[in-house]
């Protein structure tokens, strides 16, 4: 397959809900890591405090009550729950119907265990304990930005051969006409669905998701389909 100026002719659609063993969370669910809740342990904190319910993308105000902190919807994030979240530095937790649950999944496709690992900005994903992104002295979004800048300004039609958490596809779609992004393991997209930083992977109409082996899928595209191909798989 060659690059440049071809016409995208494949009929590829977004991934569907194929998975019975992993609950897909609703948009109303909140998600926390120790970065968001650590300050709530301070006993001298004022009765009203800021709290991000989407891993740092935005903030709300919560009210201090005897058992913990009251959210705007009336639910209580208890002191015990805050302690559990704060002590686990490598995990993110969904807060649903008053209960917390670690974001984790085991794939029967690849026999890999996935978790969402927080950083000071966007989270990365641990694949059987190995970070998907570079996180030493950087963050996943900074790492992605550097890689996209190395490509130059993405334009036209872009192929992203390894979706992961979708950061490469999302950043490319800011200037490209369309982005085809391929993910081998459907469970990875389940993790994406509960990651607020991956939201545009499902809402941006310029991004088209494909499930399968990228090595095989690229053969279905005619020469000249893409202006650029980004190949940045996780390292094992």
N, C-alpha and C positions, 0 to 999 in steps of 0.2 A: 504494500500500500504506500503510495506517495502522498506528499502533502500538497497544499495550496489549491485554492480556488475551485474545489469540487463542489458538488451539490449534495447536501445531506438527504438521502432518500430512504433511510431506515425507518420502520414504524416501531419505535421504542417508546414505551410508556413508563410511568412511575411504578415502583414496586407495589404490589398489593399485599393485603394482610394474610400471609400464608402460615402464620405461626401459631400453634395452639399452646405452646408451653411458656410463652412470655406474654405478659399482659401489656398491651399498648396503652400508655397513660393518656389522659385527656389533657387539653391545653390548660385547664384550670389547676392542675397539680403544681405544687411548689417543689423546688429542689434546692438542697443546701449542701454546703461542705463546711469544713472547719474555718475556712476563710470568712464565711458569712456569719457564723454564730459565736465565734470566740469571744467577742466583746460583750455578749449577753450574760456571760458568767460573772462579770464584774458586779459585785454587790452594791457598789456606790454609783452605778449608772442611774441616770435620771429616769423617771417613770415612763417617759416616751423615748424610744430609741429607733434609729434607722435599721432596716433589715432588708437585704436583697433576697428575694424568693426565686431568682432566676440566675444564680451563679454570677452575680455582679453586673448584670446588664442594666438593672434599675433598682430603685429602693422604695420601700414603703415605711410607714411608721407603725411600730408595735407598742403595746401598752403592758407595763409590768403588772403582774397579778401574783397572788400567793403561790400558785403552782408552776408559774413560768412566765411566758409572754403571750399576750392575746393578739391575734392577727385581726386585720380589718373584717374578716368574715365571721369572727367570733370564736374560731378554733383556737386552742391553746397548744403552743409548742412548749412542752413541759421541760423543766430543768433537767430531768433524767434523760430526755431525748437529746437535749442540747449537749449534755455530757458525752453521750454515745457518739454523736456527730463530731464533736470537737476532738475526741480521742483518736478517731480513725483518720489519719492524715492522708490516706491514699484512696479515700472513697467519697462518693457523692450519694446523697440520700433523698429519695422522693418522700414528700409528706402528703399523704392522702387519707382523708377521713380520720384525721387525728393520729395516724400511725406512720412511722418512718420505715423505709425499706431501702436497702442498699441497691444501687443501680449495678446489676450484675446479670450475666447470662452465660449459659454453656451451650455451645453450638454442636449439634449432632452432625452437622455437615463437615466441620473441620476438626472437631474434638478439641476446640480451644475454649478457654474461659475468658470472658471479657468483663472488664469493669471500667467505669468512668472515673478517672483520676483528676482531682482538682489541681489547678495552678492558680497563681494570683490573678490570671485573666481567664481565657478559655481553657476548659479541661482538655486533657489528652485521654487516650484510651489505653488501658493495659491489656495486652494480648498475652494471656498466660503469664502475666507478671512483667512483660516487657513493654515499655512505653512506645506508643506508635509514633510520637513526635520527639524531636529534640527538646529537652526541657532544662538542660544544664545551662545556666546563665542566659536563658531566654524563655519564651513562652510559645505555645503552639501557634498563636496568631502571628507573633513576630517571626517565627520560623517560616510560616507560610508566606508572609509578606516578602521576605528576602528571596524566597524561591521564585515567586511571581515576578519580582523586579528583575531577577536574572534572565527571565524569559523576555522581558520588555513589557510593553503594554499589550495584553492579550486582545486580539481582534478577530473578527470573523467567527469561524466555528472551531471550538476547542475540544479535544478529547482528553479526559482525565482518566487514566487507566486504573486508579486505585482510590475509590471514594473515601473510605475511612469515615471520619466524622464530617466530611464534606467541606472542610475549610478551603481547600484548593479550588473546588468547583465554585464555591460562593464568591471567593475573591476574583476568580477569572470572569465570572458572570457580570462583574461590575462594568467591564468594558467590552467583553465579547458579545457577539450576536447570539450565540447559543453555546451551551456546554453539554456534552455527553459524558456522563461519569459512570464508571463501571465498578461494581462491588461484587466480589466473589461470594461472600458469606452473607445471606439475608439477615442473620442475627445482628450484624453490625448496624444495619439500618434501624433495627429495633432500638438499639442504644441511641442512635441519632435522634430518634423521635422524642426522647425525653431530655435531650440536651438542648437547652435554649440557644446555645451558640450555633447549633446546626439547623435552626428553624428554617432558614431560607432554602435549605436543600429541598424542602417540601412546599414552599410558598412561592419561590421565584419561577415564573413560567419559562425563563430561559434555560433552566437546568432540567435535564432529562436523565433519569436514573435507569440503569440497566443492571440486572443481576446475571452474573455468569463469569466465565473465565475470559479475561481480557485478551489473552493470547489467541483464543479462538474467535472471539467476537470481532476483533479488528479485521479479520479476514473477510467479514461480510460487507465491509465498507468499500466502495469503489475508490480507485486512486484519486487523489486530489480532494477528498472529502473535507479534510481539516487543514486549517492554517497553522496549527501547532498541536503537538501531543505532549502532555505532561505525564511523565512516568516516575512516580515517587512512592514506591511500595514500602511498607514497614520493614525494618531490618530484623532478621531472626538469627 
